[in-house]
Amino acid sequence: MSLGIKKGDTVLVLWGKDKDKKGRVLAVMPKKERVIVEGVNILKKHQKPTRKYPQGGIIEKEGPIPRAKVMLVCPKCDKPARIGARVLEDGKKVRVCKKCKEVID
């Protein structure tokens, strides 16, 4: 199942503790239907000192959230919008903003 959201898209969180926050999608997990959004659902991890983290301590990182909690922000009209699909003349499938009818990618 296609989620309609890709890595690098800007999304708006619709509900939950991070409601109304905008962020860039860092990763998409289509089988689990979850996305990781920059600056949203910050988790704290207690890290032992390693070569990567020589100090160790408490590290903050983004956790996954359900795909249903986010909505794509159209780059043209800068508003959250539903996503449609369109086939161009050359046979290529593209995503379309349902508000302004513009091609997203």
C-alpha positions as CSV (number, residue, x, y, z in Angstrom):
1,M,0.0,0.0,0.0
2,S,1.4,3.4,-1.0
3,L,1.4,6.0,1.7
4,G,1.5,9.0,-0.5
5,I,4.2,10.6,1.7
6,K,7.8,10.4,0.8
7,K,11.1,11.2,2.5
8,G,11.8,14.9,2.4
9,D,8.1,16.0,2.3
10,T,6.8,18.6,4.7
11,V,3.9,17.4,6.8
12,L,1.6,18.8,9.5
13,V,0.8,16.7,12.6
14,L,-3.0,16.6,13.0
15,W,-3.4,15.4,16.6
16,G,-1.6,14.2,19.6
17,K,1.0,15.9,21.9
18,D,2.7,17.5,18.9
19,K,-0.4,18.8,17.2
20,D,0.0,21.6,14.7
21,K,3.8,21.1,14.4
22,K,5.3,21.1,10.9
23,G,8.3,19.1,10.0
24,R,10.3,17.3,7.3
25,V,9.8,13.6,6.9
26,L,13.1,11.8,7.7
27,A,12.0,8.2,7.1
28,V,8.9,6.3,5.9
29,M,8.0,2.8,7.1
30,P,5.3,1.6,4.6
31,K,4.8,-1.9,6.1
32,K,4.2,-0.5,9.6
33,E,2.4,2.6,8.2
34,R,4.5,5.0,10.2
35,V,6.7,8.0,9.5
36,I,9.5,9.7,11.4
37,V,9.2,13.5,11.3
38,E,11.9,16.0,12.2
39,G,11.2,17.6,15.7
40,V,8.1,15.5,16.4
41,N,7.7,12.7,19.0
42,I,11.0,13.3,20.7
43,L,12.1,10.3,22.7
44,K,14.9,10.2,25.3
45,K,17.4,7.3,25.2
46,H,19.9,6.5,27.9
47,Q,23.1,5.8,26.0
48,K,26.2,4.1,27.3
49,P,29.5,5.6,26.2
50,T,30.6,4.2,22.8
51,R,32.9,5.3,20.1
52,K,30.1,7.1,18.4
53,Y,28.9,8.8,21.6
54,P,32.0,9.0,23.8
55,Q,30.2,11.0,26.5
56,G,27.2,8.7,26.7
57,G,24.2,10.2,28.6
58,I,20.7,11.0,27.6
59,I,20.2,11.3,23.8
60,E,17.0,12.8,22.3
61,K,15.8,11.5,18.9
62,E,12.7,11.4,16.9
63,G,10.4,8.4,17.2
64,P,7.9,7.0,14.6
65,I,4.3,8.2,14.5
66,P,1.3,6.7,12.7
67,R,0.9,7.9,9.1
68,A,-2.8,8.8,9.9
69,K,-1.6,11.5,12.3
70,V,0.1,13.6,9.5
71,M,-1.0,15.4,6.4
72,L,1.1,16.5,3.5
73,V,1.6,20.3,3.2
74,C,1.4,21.3,-0.5
75,P,4.5,23.2,-1.5
76,K,2.5,25.4,-3.9
77,C,-0.4,26.6,-1.8
78,D,1.5,26.0,1.6
79,K,-1.6,24.4,3.2
80,P,-2.2,20.8,4.4
81,A,-4.1,18.9,1.7
82,R,-5.1,15.5,0.6
83,I,-3.1,13.7,-2.0
84,G,-4.5,12.5,-5.3
85,A,-2.8,10.7,-8.2
86,R,-2.7,11.6,-11.9
87,V,-1.1,9.9,-14.9
88,L,0.7,12.3,-17.3
89,E,0.7,12.0,-21.1
90,D,4.0,10.2,-21.0
91,G,2.6,7.5,-18.7
92,K,4.3,8.8,-15.5
93,K,2.3,8.7,-12.2
94,V,2.5,11.9,-10.1
95,R,1.0,13.1,-6.8
96,V,-1.5,16.0,-7.0
97,C,-2.7,18.4,-4.4
98,K,-6.5,18.1,-4.1
99,K,-6.9,21.8,-3.1
100,C,-5.0,23.6,-5.8
101,K,-4.8,20.7,-8.4
102,E,-1.0,21.3,-8.8
103,V,1.5,18.5,-9.4
104,I,3.6,17.9,-6.2
105,D,6.5,16.0,-7.7
